[in-house]
């Protein structure tokens, strides 16, 4: 949770984590609550992966349990909802360095 911790001192940053509806279960909710993420990170369910498909980030060649799951994408939007930064990845094991996000945020007014 390095990204969340990086922005603990920035009051007006909200992290929205969109998950396919089949990713949300009791185990997921325990994980979220166990790390205290509900206060700072918002989790949204995407029934039928509708938003994931509209954004074009559905994981291709997914295993059955990953059906409808997006590959990692980070968007930074300004207060008007204009996308100011996009980082799209296909490898779940390589996360975006939070220093890049912090730098991108300095460009958002």
HELIX and SHEET records of a PDB file:
HELIX    1   1 UNK A    2  UNK A    6  1                                   5    
HELIX    2   2 UNK A   21  UNK A   23  5                                   3    
HELIX    3   3 UNK A   26  UNK A   34  1                                   9    
HELIX    4   4 UNK A   47  UNK A   49  5                                   3    
HELIX    5   5 UNK A   50  UNK A   55  1                                   6    
HELIX    6   6 UNK A   64  UNK A   66  5                                   3    
HELIX    7   7 UNK A   98  UNK A  106  1                                   9    
SHEET    1   A 2 UNK A  15  UNK A  20  0                                        
SHEET    2   A 2 UNK A  41  UNK A  46  1                                        
SHEET    1   B 2 UNK A  73  UNK A  77  0                                        
SHEET    2   B 2 UNK A  83  UNK A  88 -1                                        
END                                                                             
